[in-house]
Amino acid sequence: MNIRLGRAQLHLETREVIRLHDPRGARVECVRGALWITQNKDRRDYFLAANDALTLDRPGLALIHAQEPSEIVLSEPPPCPRLRLGRTLLAALRAAGKGFARSFGPESIDRSGNRGYYGL
């Protein structure tokens, strides 16, 4: 989504369209009026009336079309907490992997008895 305001309240006139690029995770709330929403690669269309909300779940382009004069609230998705957990998990795996490489990597092969395929 290109707004980057956290939360924005907008007024749309009848037949006015808002184009959102990569809005995955953004929430659309219809405060008053009626909206038609379509998302890229989604066969379904969504119709929101007053007090309805929808969280957009597709990458690409989403269109919000006002069927009548409408007030909407667009909310950015919250920052993904998985990134912190992912970095912590990655660091732990790297630390564990160093021990793994010493125990089971090429350094652990006993080269003194290298006799052939069947040990002969």
Biopython code that builds the backbone (N, CA, C, O; Angstrom):
import numpy as np
from Bio.PDB.StructureBuilder import StructureBuilder

atoms = [
    (1, "MET", "N", (0.856, -1.156, 0.000)),
    (1, "MET", "CA", (0.000, 0.000, 0.000)),
    (1, "MET", "C", (0.906, 1.224, 0.000)),
    (1, "MET", "O", (1.954, 1.204, 0.646)),
    (2, "ASN", "N", (0.549, 2.242, -0.675)),
    (2, "ASN", "CA", (1.434, 3.393, -0.843)),
    (2, "ASN", "C", (1.136, 4.571, 0.073)),
    (2, "ASN", "O", (1.799, 5.602, -0.037)),
    (3, "ILE", "N", (0.165, 4.459, 0.972)),
    (3, "ILE", "CA", (-0.207, 5.600, 1.798)),
    (3, "ILE", "C", (0.818, 5.824, 2.909)),
    (3, "ILE", "O", (1.265, 6.957, 3.088)),
    (4, "ARG", "N", (1.200, 4.814, 3.648)),
    (4, "ARG", "CA", (2.188, 4.871, 4.714)),
    (4, "ARG", "C", (1.862, 5.906, 5.787)),
    (4, "ARG", "O", (2.743, 6.629, 6.252)),
    (5, "LEU", "N", (0.594, 5.970, 6.173)),
    (5, "LEU", "CA", (0.170, 6.887, 7.219)),
    (5, "LEU", "C", (-0.246, 6.144, 8.478)),
    (5, "LEU", "O", (-0.533, 6.781, 9.492)),
    (6, "GLY", "N", (-0.287, 4.859, 8.445)),
    (6, "GLY", "CA", (-0.792, 4.093, 9.559)),
    (6, "GLY", "C", (-2.298, 3.948, 9.476)),
    (6, "GLY", "O", (-2.833, 2.840, 9.482)),
    (7, "ARG", "N", (-2.982, 5.103, 9.396)),
    (7, "ARG", "CA", (-4.442, 5.108, 9.319)),
    (7, "ARG", "C", (-4.882, 6.375, 8.598)),
    (7, "ARG", "O", (-4.396, 7.465, 8.900)),
    (8, "ALA", "N", (-5.796, 6.235, 7.649)),
    (8, "ALA", "CA", (-6.287, 7.401, 6.907)),
    (8, "ALA", "C", (-7.793, 7.283, 6.736)),
    (8, "ALA", "O", (-8.301, 6.220, 6.380)),
    (9, "GLN", "N", (-8.501, 8.369, 6.989)),
    (9, "GLN", "CA", (-9.941, 8.412, 6.764)),
    (9, "GLN", "C", (-10.176, 9.240, 5.503)),
    (9, "GLN", "O", (-9.677, 10.359, 5.383)),
    (10, "LEU", "N", (-10.941, 8.678, 4.565)),
    (10, "LEU", "CA", (-11.153, 9.318, 3.272)),
    (10, "LEU", "C", (-12.639, 9.412, 2.954)),
    (10, "LEU", "O", (-13.441, 8.587, 3.391)),
    (11, "HIS", "N", (-12.982, 10.428, 2.188)),
    (11, "HIS", "CA", (-14.343, 10.589, 1.669)),
    (11, "HIS", "C", (-14.285, 10.305, 0.168)),
    (11, "HIS", "O", (-13.455, 10.867, -0.547)),
    (12, "LEU", "N", (-15.156, 9.444, -0.293)),
    (12, "LEU", "CA", (-15.238, 9.117, -1.716)),
    (12, "LEU", "C", (-16.605, 9.532, -2.253)),
    (12, "LEU", "O", (-17.636, 9.289, -1.625)),
    (13, "GLU", "N", (-16.592, 10.152, -3.402)),
    (13, "GLU", "CA", (-17.841, 10.472, -4.099)),
    (13, "GLU", "C", (-18.294, 9.229, -4.869)),
    (13, "GLU", "O", (-17.521, 8.289, -5.052)),
    (14, "THR", "N", (-19.544, 9.232, -5.316)),
    (14, "THR", "CA", (-20.076, 8.127, -6.102)),
    (14, "THR", "C", (-19.199, 7.876, -7.329)),
    (14, "THR", "O", (-18.828, 8.813, -8.036)),
    (15, "ARG", "N", (-18.876, 6.624, -7.573)),
    (15, "ARG", "CA", (-18.051, 6.148, -8.693)),
    (15, "ARG", "C", (-16.574, 6.542, -8.590)),
    (15, "ARG", "O", (-15.828, 6.341, -9.548)),
    (16, "GLU", "N", (-16.144, 7.082, -7.488)),
    (16, "GLU", "CA", (-14.721, 7.381, -7.304)),
    (16, "GLU", "C", (-13.987, 6.078, -6.967)),
    (16, "GLU", "O", (-14.507, 5.221, -6.252)),
    (17, "VAL", "N", (-12.766, 5.951, -7.499)),
    (17, "VAL", "CA", (-11.990, 4.723, -7.336)),
    (17, "VAL", "C", (-10.661, 5.039, -6.676)),
    (17, "VAL", "O", (-10.020, 6.040, -6.993)),
    (18, "ILE", "N", (-10.252, 4.171, -5.750)),
    (18, "ILE", "CA", (-8.920, 4.235, -5.148)),
    (18, "ILE", "C", (-8.167, 2.994, -5.578)),
    (18, "ILE", "O", (-8.680, 1.878, -5.494)),
    (19, "ARG", "N", (-6.947, 3.200, -6.039)),
    (19, "ARG", "CA", (-6.085, 2.083, -6.447)),
    (19, "ARG", "C", (-5.031, 1.890, -5.371)),
    (19, "ARG", "O", (-4.319, 2.832, -5.024)),
    (20, "LEU", "N", (-4.925, 0.673, -4.836)),
    (20, "LEU", "CA", (-3.920, 0.350, -3.829)),
    (20, "LEU", "C", (-2.962, -0.674, -4.423)),
    (20, "LEU", "O", (-3.385, -1.713, -4.930)),
    (21, "HIS", "N", (-1.692, -0.379, -4.359)),
    (21, "HIS", "CA", (-0.666, -1.289, -4.881)),
    (21, "HIS", "C", (-0.040, -2.062, -3.726)),
    (21, "HIS", "O", (0.429, -1.467, -2.755)),
    (22, "ASP", "N", (-0.036, -3.377, -3.833)),
    (22, "ASP", "CA", (0.478, -4.291, -2.808)),
    (22, "ASP", "C", (-0.084, -3.992, -1.430)),
    (22, "ASP", "O", (0.670, -3.668, -0.511)),
    (23, "PRO", "N", (-1.410, -4.097, -1.271)),
    (23, "PRO", "CA", (-2.025, -3.742, 0.003)),
    (23, "PRO", "C", (-2.189, -4.908, 0.977)),
    (23, "PRO", "O", (-2.941, -4.783, 1.943)),
    (24, "ARG", "N", (-1.516, -6.027, 0.761)),
    (24, "ARG", "CA", (-1.727, -7.210, 1.586)),
    (24, "ARG", "C", (-1.624, -6.857, 3.071)),
    (24, "ARG", "O", (-0.635, -6.272, 3.513)),
    (25, "GLY", "N", (-2.647, -7.215, 3.826)),
    (25, "GLY", "CA", (-2.688, -6.943, 5.254)),
    (25, "GLY", "C", (-3.386, -5.644, 5.620)),
    (25, "GLY", "O", (-3.699, -5.422, 6.789)),
    (26, "ALA", "N", (-3.638, -4.778, 4.638)),
    (26, "ALA", "CA", (-4.324, -3.510, 4.920)),
    (26, "ALA", "C", (-5.801, -3.781, 5.206)),
    (26, "ALA", "O", (-6.398, -4.707, 4.658)),
    (27, "ARG", "N", (-6.361, -2.966, 6.060)),
    (27, "ARG", "CA", (-7.765, -3.120, 6.435)),
    (27, "ARG", "C", (-8.568, -1.951, 5.870)),
    (27, "ARG", "O", (-8.170, -0.792, 5.984)),
    (28, "VAL", "N", (-9.709, -2.278, 5.258)),
    (28, "VAL", "CA", (-10.621, -1.285, 4.703)),
    (28, "VAL", "C", (-11.896, -1.332, 5.538)),
    (28, "VAL", "O", (-12.538, -2.377, 5.642)),
    (29, "GLU", "N", (-12.257, -0.205, 6.128)),
    (29, "GLU", "CA", (-13.488, -0.109, 6.911)),
    (29, "GLU", "C", (-14.426, 0.880, 6.223)),
    (29, "GLU", "O", (-14.029, 1.996, 5.887)),
    (30, "CYS", "N", (-15.642, 0.467, 6.025)),
    (30, "CYS", "CA", (-16.658, 1.354, 5.442)),
    (30, "CYS", "C", (-17.423, 1.977, 6.600)),
    (30, "CYS", "O", (-18.198, 1.299, 7.274)),
    (31, "VAL", "N", (-17.207, 3.270, 6.831)),
    (31, "VAL", "CA", (-17.883, 3.970, 7.924)),
    (31, "VAL", "C", (-19.312, 4.296, 7.526)),
    (31, "VAL", "O", (-20.238, 4.118, 8.317)),
    (32, "ARG", "N", (-19.490, 4.773, 6.304)),
    (32, "ARG", "CA", (-20.829, 5.011, 5.761)),
    (32, "ARG", "C", (-20.756, 4.880, 4.247)),
    (32, "ARG", "O", (-19.694, 5.061, 3.650)),
    (33, "GLY", "N", (-21.881, 4.567, 3.635)),
    (33, "GLY", "CA", (-21.924, 4.406, 2.188)),
    (33, "GLY", "C", (-21.868, 2.946, 1.783)),
    (33, "GLY", "O", (-22.262, 2.061, 2.541)),
    (34, "ALA", "N", (-21.373, 2.705, 0.573)),
    (34, "ALA", "CA", (-21.272, 1.351, 0.030)),
    (34, "ALA", "C", (-20.053, 1.276, -0.877)),
    (34, "ALA", "O", (-19.819, 2.172, -1.689)),
    (35, "LEU", "N", (-19.274, 0.198, -0.736)),
    (35, "LEU", "CA", (-18.037, 0.019, -1.498)),
    (35, "LEU", "C", (-18.060, -1.303, -2.241)),
    (35, "LEU", "O", (-18.644, -2.285, -1.783)),
    (36, "TRP", "N", (-17.424, -1.307, -3.376)),
    (36, "TRP", "CA", (-17.137, -2.533, -4.122)),
    (36, "TRP", "C", (-15.623, -2.651, -4.154)),
    (36, "TRP", "O", (-14.935, -1.708, -4.544)),
    (37, "ILE", "N", (-15.096, -3.803, -3.746)),
    (37, "ILE", "CA", (-13.648, -4.014, -3.680)),
    (37, "ILE", "C", (-13.291, -5.253, -4.474)),
    (37, "ILE", "O", (-13.928, -6.298, -4.337)),
    (38, "THR", "N", (-12.269, -5.132, -5.304)),
    (38, "THR", "CA", (-11.741, -6.277, -6.036)),
    (38, "THR", "C", (-10.227, -6.295, -5.883)),
    (38, "THR", "O", (-9.583, -5.248, -5.822)),
    (39, "GLN", "N", (-9.663, -7.510, -5.821)),
    (39, "GLN", "CA", (-8.228, -7.684, -5.649)),
    (39, "GLN", "C", (-7.647, -8.484, -6.811)),
    (39, "GLN", "O", (-8.335, -9.290, -7.437)),
    (40, "ASN", "N", (-6.389, -8.248, -7.078)),
    (40, "ASN", "CA", (-5.675, -8.962, -8.121)),
    (40, "ASN", "C", (-5.685, -10.466, -7.845)),
    (40, "ASN", "O", (-5.409, -10.893, -6.724)),
    (41, "LYS", "N", (-5.998, -11.257, -8.853)),
    (41, "LYS", "CA", (-6.012, -12.715, -8.803)),
    (41, "LYS", "C", (-6.953, -13.275, -7.739)),
    (41, "LYS", "O", (-6.684, -14.323, -7.152)),
    (42, "ASP", "N", (-8.049, -12.576, -7.497)),
    (42, "ASP", "CA", (-9.085, -13.054, -6.589)),
    (42, "ASP", "C", (-10.384, -13.094, -7.384)),
    (42, "ASP", "O", (-10.822, -12.071, -7.910)),
    (43, "ARG", "N", (-10.989, -14.242, -7.471)),
    (43, "ARG", "CA", (-12.217, -14.382, -8.264)),
    (43, "ARG", "C", (-13.422, -13.741, -7.591)),
    (43, "ARG", "O", (-14.440, -13.483, -8.233)),
    (44, "ARG", "N", (-13.298, -13.485, -6.290)),
    (44, "ARG", "CA", (-14.412, -12.907, -5.547)),
    (44, "ARG", "C", (-14.354, -11.383, -5.582)),
    (44, "ARG", "O", (-13.275, -10.792, -5.643)),
    (45, "ASP", "N", (-15.500, -10.769, -5.544)),
    (45, "ASP", "CA", (-15.632, -9.328, -5.343)),
    (45, "ASP", "C", (-16.269, -9.146, -3.973)),
    (45, "ASP", "O", (-17.017, -10.004, -3.504)),
    (46, "TYR", "N", (-15.967, -8.031, -3.344)),
    (46, "TYR", "CA", (-16.460, -7.772, -1.995)),
    (46, "TYR", "C", (-17.292, -6.503, -2.008)),
    (46, "TYR", "O", (-16.907, -5.506, -2.618)),
    (47, "PHE", "N", (-18.418, -6.542, -1.342)),
    (47, "PHE", "CA", (-19.295, -5.392, -1.212)),
    (47, "PHE", "C", (-19.415, -5.066, 0.270)),
    (47, "PHE", "O", (-19.852, -5.897, 1.067)),
    (48, "LEU", "N", (-19.025, -3.852, 0.629)),
    (48, "LEU", "CA", (-19.087, -3.430, 2.018)),
    (48, "LEU", "C", (-20.139, -2.348, 2.171)),
    (48, "LEU", "O", (-20.219, -1.425, 1.361)),
    (49, "ALA", "N", (-20.939, -2.468, 3.206)),
    (49, "ALA", "CA", (-21.903, -1.436, 3.585)),
    (49, "ALA", "C", (-21.374, -0.761, 4.843)),
    (49, "ALA", "O", (-20.300, -1.113, 5.330)),
    (50, "ALA", "N", (-22.108, 0.191, 5.367)),
    (50, "ALA", "CA", (-21.691, 0.893, 6.579)),
    (50, "ALA", "C", (-21.409, -0.108, 7.700)),
    (50, "ALA", "O", (-22.169, -1.055, 7.905)),
    (51, "ASN", "N", (-20.322, 0.110, 8.412)),
    (51, "ASN", "CA", (-19.870, -0.705, 9.540)),
    (51, "ASN", "C", (-19.311, -2.066, 9.139)),
    (51, "ASN", "O", (-19.110, -2.915, 10.007)),
    (52, "ASP", "N", (-19.055, -2.301, 7.861)),
    (52, "ASP", "CA", (-18.385, -3.520, 7.402)),
    (52, "ASP", "C", (-16.900, -3.231, 7.240)),
    (52, "ASP", "O", (-16.493, -2.084, 7.057)),
    (53, "ALA", "N", (-16.094, -4.292, 7.310)),
    (53, "ALA", "CA", (-14.648, -4.146, 7.131)),
    (53, "ALA", "C", (-14.102, -5.363, 6.395)),
    (53, "ALA", "O", (-14.696, -6.442, 6.419)),
    (54, "LEU", "N", (-12.974, -5.171, 5.749)),
    (54, "LEU", "CA", (-12.302, -6.235, 5.010)),
    (54, "LEU", "C", (-10.806, -6.052, 5.138)),
    (54, "LEU", "O", (-10.295, -4.941, 4.996)),
    (55, "THR", "N", (-10.096, -7.151, 5.409)),
    (55, "THR", "CA", (-8.636, -7.126, 5.389)),
    (55, "THR", "C", (-8.196, -7.691, 4.048)),
    (55, "THR", "O", (-8.533, -8.826, 3.708)),
    (56, "LEU", "N", (-7.454, -6.913, 3.297)),
    (56, "LEU", "CA", (-6.996, -7.326, 1.972)),
    (56, "LEU", "C", (-5.899, -8.367, 2.140)),
    (56, "LEU", "O", (-5.011, -8.218, 2.979)),
    (57, "ASP", "N", (-5.968, -9.425, 1.333)),
    (57, "ASP", "CA", (-5.039, -10.537, 1.538)),
    (57, "ASP", "C", (-4.252, -10.927, 0.289)),
    (57, "ASP", "O", (-3.674, -12.013, 0.242)),
    (58, "ARG", "N", (-4.221, -10.079, -0.700)),
    (58, "ARG", "CA", (-3.525, -10.406, -1.953)),
    (58, "ARG", "C", (-2.470, -9.362, -2.279)),
    (58, "ARG", "O", (-2.655, -8.182, -1.981)),
    (59, "PRO", "N", (-1.365, -9.780, -2.889)),
    (59, "PRO", "CA", (-0.423, -8.797, -3.421)),
    (59, "PRO", "C", (-0.963, -8.253, -4.739)),
    (59, "PRO", "O", (-1.989, -8.728, -5.224)),
    (60, "GLY", "N", (-0.306, -7.290, -5.310)),
    (60, "GLY", "CA", (-0.745, -6.737, -6.583)),
    (60, "GLY", "C", (-1.661, -5.557, -6.372)),
    (60, "GLY", "O", (-1.504, -4.807, -5.409)),
    (61, "LEU", "N", (-2.605, -5.389, -7.254)),
    (61, "LEU", "CA", (-3.482, -4.224, -7.254)),
    (61, "LEU", "C", (-4.836, -4.553, -6.619)),
    (61, "LEU", "O", (-5.399, -5.623, -6.852)),
    (62, "ALA", "N", (-5.343, -3.626, -5.820)),
    (62, "ALA", "CA", (-6.707, -3.712, -5.295)),
    (62, "ALA", "C", (-7.425, -2.419, -5.667)),
    (62, "ALA", "O", (-6.838, -1.337, -5.620)),
    (63, "LEU", "N", (-8.692, -2.539, -6.035)),
    (63, "LEU", "CA", (-9.500, -1.380, -6.388)),
    (63, "LEU", "C", (-10.650, -1.250, -5.399)),
    (63, "LEU", "O", (-11.327, -2.226, -5.075)),
    (64, "ILE", "N", (-10.857, -0.023, -4.926)),
    (64, "ILE", "CA", (-11.991, 0.282, -4.059)),
    (64, "ILE", "C", (-12.852, 1.279, -4.814)),
    (64, "ILE", "O", (-12.396, 2.375, -5.140)),
    (65, "HIS", "N", (-14.094, 0.906, -5.093)),
    (65, "HIS", "CA", (-15.010, 1.714, -5.889)),
    (65, "HIS", "C", (-16.200, 2.098, -5.020)),
    (65, "HIS", "O", (-16.860, 1.228, -4.451)),
    (66, "ALA", "N", (-16.478, 3.392, -4.913)),
    (66, "ALA", "CA", (-17.621, 3.863, -4.129)),
    (66, "ALA", "C", (-18.894, 3.729, -4.948)),
    (66, "ALA", "O", (-18.991, 4.277, -6.046)),
    (67, "GLN", "N", (-19.862, 3.007, -4.419)),
    (67, "GLN", "CA", (-21.151, 2.845, -5.072)),
    (67, "GLN", "C", (-22.061, 4.045, -4.814)),
    (67, "GLN", "O", (-22.998, 4.305, -5.568)),
    (68, "GLU", "N", (-21.768, 4.764, -3.742)),
    (68, "GLU", "CA", (-22.491, 5.970, -3.346)),
    (68, "GLU", "C", (-21.513, 6.789, -2.507)),
    (68, "GLU", "O", (-20.439, 6.282, -2.181)),
    (69, "PRO", "N", (-21.834, 8.026, -2.143)),
    (69, "PRO", "CA", (-20.902, 8.790, -1.309)),
    (69, "PRO", "C", (-20.551, 7.979, -0.047)),
    (69, "PRO", "O", (-21.436, 7.505, 0.665)),
    (70, "SER", "N", (-19.259, 7.833, 0.207)),
    (70, "SER", "CA", (-18.808, 6.926, 1.273)),
    (70, "SER", "C", (-17.678, 7.538, 2.086)),
    (70, "SER", "O", (-16.907, 8.360, 1.592)),
    (71, "GLU", "N", (-17.600, 7.122, 3.335)),
    (71, "GLU", "CA", (-16.476, 7.432, 4.215)),
    (71, "GLU", "C", (-15.794, 6.103, 4.510)),
    (71, "GLU", "O", (-16.438, 5.133, 4.910)),
    (72, "ILE", "N", (-14.480, 6.075, 4.305)),
    (72, "ILE", "CA", (-13.745, 4.839, 4.567)),
    (72, "ILE", "C", (-12.535, 5.147, 5.444)),
    (72, "ILE", "O", (-12.037, 6.272, 5.484)),
    (73, "VAL", "N", (-12.085, 4.123, 6.134)),
    (73, "VAL", "CA", (-10.856, 4.195, 6.913)),
    (73, "VAL", "C", (-9.932, 3.113, 6.375)),
    (73, "VAL", "O", (-10.291, 1.936, 6.344)),
    (74, "LEU", "N", (-8.740, 3.520, 5.953)),
    (74, "LEU", "CA", (-7.708, 2.585, 5.499)),
    (74, "LEU", "C", (-6.659, 2.490, 6.595)),
    (74, "LEU", "O", (-6.156, 3.510, 7.068)),
    (75, "SER", "N", (-6.330, 1.278, 6.997)),
    (75, "SER", "CA", (-5.328, 1.058, 8.032)),
    (75, "SER", "C", (-4.208, 0.205, 7.469)),
    (75, "SER", "O", (-4.450, -0.834, 6.855)),
    (76, "GLU", "N", (-2.981, 0.652, 7.684)),
    (76, "GLU", "CA", (-1.812, -0.111, 7.263)),
    (76, "GLU", "C", (-1.715, -1.381, 8.097)),
    (76, "GLU", "O", (-2.158, -1.397, 9.245)),
    (77, "PRO", "N", (-1.149, -2.434, 7.547)),
    (77, "PRO", "CA", (-0.941, -3.640, 8.355)),
    (77, "PRO", "C", (0.117, -3.357, 9.425)),
    (77, "PRO", "O", (1.040, -2.577, 9.193)),
    (78, "PRO", "N", (-0.014, -3.984, 10.585)),
    (78, "PRO", "CA", (1.008, -3.787, 11.614)),
    (78, "PRO", "C", (2.321, -4.398, 11.150)),
    (78, "PRO", "O", (2.317, -5.304, 10.317)),
    (79, "PRO", "N", (3.451, -3.915, 11.680)),
    (79, "PRO", "CA", (4.731, -4.516, 11.310)),
    (79, "PRO", "C", (4.723, -5.991, 11.686)),
    (79, "PRO", "O", (4.142, -6.390, 12.696)),
    (80, "CYS", "N", (5.359, -6.764, 10.881)),
    (80, "CYS", "CA", (5.362, -8.208, 11.058)),
    (80, "CYS", "C", (6.298, -8.608, 12.200)),
    (80, "CYS", "O", (7.506, -8.406, 12.083)),
    (81, "PRO", "N", (5.785, -9.168, 13.301)),
    (81, "PRO", "CA", (6.657, -9.571, 14.400)),
    (81, "PRO", "C", (7.489, -10.796, 14.062)),
    (81, "PRO", "O", (8.446, -11.105, 14.773)),
    (82, "ARG", "N", (7.145, -11.496, 12.993)),
    (82, "ARG", "CA", (7.902, -12.693, 12.611)),
    (82, "ARG", "C", (9.338, -12.361, 12.249)),
    (82, "ARG", "O", (10.211, -13.221, 12.372)),
    (83, "LEU", "N", (9.611, -11.134, 11.804)),
    (83, "LEU", "CA", (10.971, -10.789, 11.426)),
    (83, "LEU", "C", (11.921, -10.881, 12.601)),
    (83, "LEU", "O", (13.033, -11.392, 12.465)),
    (84, "ARG", "N", (11.495, -10.389, 13.757)),
    (84, "ARG", "CA", (12.359, -10.472, 14.936)),
    (84, "ARG", "C", (12.566, -11.914, 15.338)),
    (84, "ARG", "O", (13.690, -12.342, 15.598)),
    (85, "LEU", "N", (11.473, -12.666, 15.388)),
    (85, "LEU", "CA", (11.569, -14.073, 15.728)),
    (85, "LEU", "C", (12.409, -14.799, 14.687)),
    (85, "LEU", "O", (13.207, -15.670, 15.036)),
    (86, "GLY", "N", (12.242, -14.455, 13.421)),
    (86, "GLY", "CA", (13.010, -15.095, 12.357)),
    (86, "GLY", "C", (14.497, -14.840, 12.504)),
    (86, "GLY", "O", (15.300, -15.757, 12.331)),
    (87, "ARG", "N", (14.880, -13.615, 12.818)),
    (87, "ARG", "CA", (16.299, -13.301, 12.994)),
    (87, "ARG", "C", (16.879, -14.029, 14.194)),
    (87, "ARG", "O", (18.004, -14.524, 14.139)),
    (88, "THR", "N", (16.108, -14.097, 15.290)),
    (88, "THR", "CA", (16.568, -14.804, 16.486)),
    (88, "THR", "C", (16.716, -16.283, 16.189)),
    (88, "THR", "O", (17.712, -16.905, 16.560)),
    (89, "LEU", "N", (15.722, -16.841, 15.518)),
    (89, "LEU", "CA", (15.773, -18.256, 15.163)),
    (89, "LEU", "C", (16.938, -18.530, 14.219)),
    (89, "LEU", "O", (17.634, -19.533, 14.371)),
    (90, "LEU", "N", (17.153, -17.656, 13.255)),
    (90, "LEU", "CA", (18.260, -17.828, 12.320)),
    (90, "LEU", "C", (19.602, -17.793, 13.038)),
    (90, "LEU", "O", (20.479, -18.605, 12.744)),
    (91, "ALA", "N", (19.774, -16.864, 13.974)),
    (91, "ALA", "CA", (21.024, -16.789, 14.739)),
    (91, "ALA", "C", (21.237, -18.065, 15.553)),
    (91, "ALA", "O", (22.357, -18.569, 15.635)),
    (92, "ALA", "N", (20.166, -18.588, 16.156)),
    (92, "ALA", "CA", (20.272, -19.820, 16.940)),
    (92, "ALA", "C", (20.637, -20.998, 16.044)),
    (92, "ALA", "O", (21.453, -21.838, 16.422)),
    (93, "LEU", "N", (20.038, -21.060, 14.867)),
    (93, "LEU", "CA", (20.355, -22.153, 13.946)),
    (93, "LEU", "C", (21.789, -22.069, 13.447)),
    (93, "LEU", "O", (22.458, -23.089, 13.280)),
    (94, "ARG", "N", (22.255, -20.856, 13.210)),
    (94, "ARG", "CA", (23.652, -20.703, 12.788)),
    (94, "ARG", "C", (24.607, -21.163, 13.876)),
    (94, "ARG", "O", (25.598, -21.842, 13.605)),
    (95, "ALA", "N", (24.294, -20.783, 15.121)),
    (95, "ALA", "CA", (25.153, -21.203, 16.246)),
    (95, "ALA", "C", (25.126, -22.717, 16.396)),
    (95, "ALA", "O", (26.165, -23.340, 16.613)),
    (96, "ALA", "N", (23.942, -23.308, 16.281)),
    (96, "ALA", "CA", (23.840, -24.769, 16.378)),
    (96, "ALA", "C", (24.491, -25.428, 15.175)),
    (96, "ALA", "O", (25.074, -26.505, 15.298)),
    (97, "GLY", "N", (24.398, -24.797, 14.023)),
    (97, "GLY", "CA", (24.977, -25.358, 12.806)),
    (97, "GLY", "C", (26.491, -25.442, 12.851)),
    (97, "GLY", "O", (27.084, -26.347, 12.263)),
    (98, "LYS", "N", (27.119, -24.503, 13.547)),
    (98, "LYS", "CA", (28.586, -24.556, 13.662)),
    (98, "LYS", "C", (29.013, -25.814, 14.396)),
    (98, "LYS", "O", (29.975, -26.472, 13.999)),
    (99, "GLY", "N", (28.301, -26.154, 15.472)),
    (99, "GLY", "CA", (28.601, -27.396, 16.181)),
    (99, "GLY", "C", (28.278, -28.608, 15.332)),
    (99, "GLY", "O", (28.998, -29.605, 15.372)),
    (100, "PHE", "N", (27.213, -28.532, 14.570)),
    (100, "PHE", "CA", (26.812, -29.617, 13.697)),
    (100, "PHE", "C", (27.871, -29.869, 12.633)),
    (100, "PHE", "O", (28.195, -31.020, 12.341)),
    (101, "ALA", "N", (28.405, -28.813, 12.057)),
    (101, "ALA", "CA", (29.412, -28.962, 11.009)),
    (101, "ALA", "C", (30.670, -29.605, 11.566)),
    (101, "ALA", "O", (31.312, -30.396, 10.875)),
    (102, "ARG", "N", (31.040, -29.281, 12.812)),
    (102, "ARG", "CA", (32.239, -29.891, 13.398)),
    (102, "ARG", "C", (32.021, -31.355, 13.686)),
    (102, "ARG", "O", (32.951, -32.153, 13.563)),
    (103, "SER", "N", (30.784, -31.738, 14.074)),
    (103, "SER", "CA", (30.523, -33.120, 14.437)),
    (103, "SER", "C", (30.250, -34.010, 13.229)),
    (103, "SER", "O", (30.599, -35.191, 13.228)),
    (104, "PHE", "N", (29.627, -33.440, 12.205)),
    (104, "PHE", "CA", (29.186, -34.265, 11.090)),
    (104, "PHE", "C", (29.661, -33.779, 9.734)),
    (104, "PHE", "O", (29.293, -34.367, 8.717)),
    (105, "GLY", "N", (30.443, -32.753, 9.684)),
    (105, "GLY", "CA", (30.915, -32.224, 8.419)),
    (105, "GLY", "C", (32.147, -32.958, 7.924)),
    (105, "GLY", "O", (32.527, -33.978, 8.499)),
    (106, "PRO", "N", (32.774, -32.463, 6.877)),
    (106, "PRO", "CA", (33.942, -33.117, 6.292)),
    (106, "PRO", "C", (35.107, -33.239, 7.274)),
    (106, "PRO", "O", (35.944, -34.130, 7.133)),
    (107, "GLU", "N", (35.168, -32.346, 8.272)),
    (107, "GLU", "CA", (36.265, -32.403, 9.234)),
    (107, "GLU", "C", (36.178, -33.633, 10.122)),
    (107, "GLU", "O", (37.181, -34.030, 10.716)),
    (108, "SER", "N", (34.998, -34.249, 10.227)),
    (108, "SER", "CA", (34.826, -35.388, 11.121)),
    (108, "SER", "C", (35.210, -36.716, 10.474)),
    (108, "SER", "O", (35.204, -37.739, 11.157)),
    (109, "ILE", "N", (35.539, -36.738, 9.199)),
    (109, "ILE", "CA", (35.887, -37.982, 8.510)),
    (109, "ILE", "C", (37.280, -38.420, 8.932)),
    (109, "ILE", "O", (38.228, -37.636, 8.908)),
    (110, "ASP", "N", (37.387, -39.681, 9.316)),
    (110, "ASP", "CA", (38.684, -40.241, 9.697)),
    (110, "ASP", "C", (39.408, -40.648, 8.425)),
    (110, "ASP", "O", (39.073, -41.663, 7.816)),
    (111, "ARG", "N", (40.385, -39.872, 8.026)),
    (111, "ARG", "CA", (41.086, -40.119, 6.764)),
    (111, "ARG", "C", (42.229, -41.119, 6.922)),
    (111, "ARG", "O", (42.822, -41.524, 5.923)),
    (112, "SER", "N", (42.549, -41.522, 8.139)),
    (112, "SER", "CA", (43.682, -42.455, 8.313)),
    (112, "SER", "C", (43.346, -43.848, 7.823)),
    (112, "SER", "O", (44.245, -44.580, 7.406)),
    (113, "GLY", "N", (42.100, -44.233, 7.858)),
    (113, "GLY", "CA", (41.739, -45.585, 7.410)),
    (113, "GLY", "C", (41.030, -45.569, 6.080)),
    (113, "GLY", "O", (40.122, -46.373, 5.871)),
    (114, "ASN", "N", (41.402, -44.691, 5.174)),
    (114, "ASN", "CA", (40.750, -44.559, 3.873)),
    (114, "ASN", "C", (41.176, -45.738, 3.002)),
    (114, "ASN", "O", (42.198, -45.659, 2.320)),
    (115, "ARG", "N", (40.402, -46.843, 3.014)),
    (115, "ARG", "CA", (40.818, -48.066, 2.335)),
    (115, "ARG", "C", (40.066, -48.352, 1.055)),
    (115, "ARG", "O", (40.508, -49.216, 0.298)),
    (116, "GLY", "N", (39.017, -47.723, 0.772)),
    (116, "GLY", "CA", (38.248, -48.022, -0.446)),
    (116, "GLY", "C", (36.778, -48.116, -0.140)),
    (116, "GLY", "O", (36.330, -47.788, 0.959)),
    (117, "TYR", "N", (36.020, -48.577, -1.143)),
    (117, "TYR", "CA", (34.581, -48.550, -1.041)),
    (117, "TYR", "C", (34.032, -49.411, 0.079)),
    (117, "TYR", "O", (33.192, -48.945, 0.849)),
    (118, "TYR", "N", (34.488, -50.678, 0.195)),
    (118, "TYR", "CA", (33.975, -51.573, 1.218)),
    (118, "TYR", "C", (34.935, -51.735, 2.390)),
    (118, "TYR", "O", (34.812, -52.686, 3.163)),
    (119, "GLY", "N", (35.882, -50.827, 2.531)),
    (119, "GLY", "CA", (36.810, -50.911, 3.649)),
    (119, "GLY", "C", (37.906, -51.937, 3.428)),
    (119, "GLY", "O", (38.589, -52.310, 4.382)),
    (120, "LEU", "N", (38.095, -52.399, 2.217)),
    (120, "LEU", "CA", (39.110, -53.422, 1.932)),
    (120, "LEU", "C", (40.443, -52.815, 1.576)),
    (120, "LEU", "O", (41.400, -53.541, 1.309)),
]
sb = StructureBuilder()
sb.init_structure("model")
sb.init_model(0)
sb.init_chain("A")
sb.init_seg("    ")
for serial, (resi, resn, name, xyz) in enumerate(atoms, 1):
    if name == "N":
        sb.init_residue(resn, " ", resi, " ")
    sb.init_atom(name, np.array(xyz, "f"), 0.0, 1.0, " ", f" {name:<3s}", serial, name[0])
structure = sb.get_structure()
